Amino acid sequence: MDLKAWNKEVFGSIVVRKELMFFELKAELENSTFAVLSEEIAQQTQRLRKMRGEELQGLKIEELLEAGPCSIVEEKAERIRRDQ
């Protein structure tokens, strides 16, 4: 048996293995990218909720100013209603 035939018999087709490894690597990269983007979306969603006044208690003064006076007035009105 020559070396080429033995190699193919023992290790299989290099071209097929190379293609398979490429697709596995590509899938892993896509999964990694998806995880990073999912985390970023979650963070931005949380920030938007804060800006809309859904979670004003955790905001810093700079973020409150970015959210605008309407959010502050709404939060103040809600606190007054709760305290009554």
ABEGO torsion letter per residue (X at the ends): XBAAAAAAAAAEBAAAAAAAAAAAAAAAAAAAAAAAAAAAAAAAAAAAAAAAGABAAABBAAAAAAAEAAAAAAAAAAAAAAAX
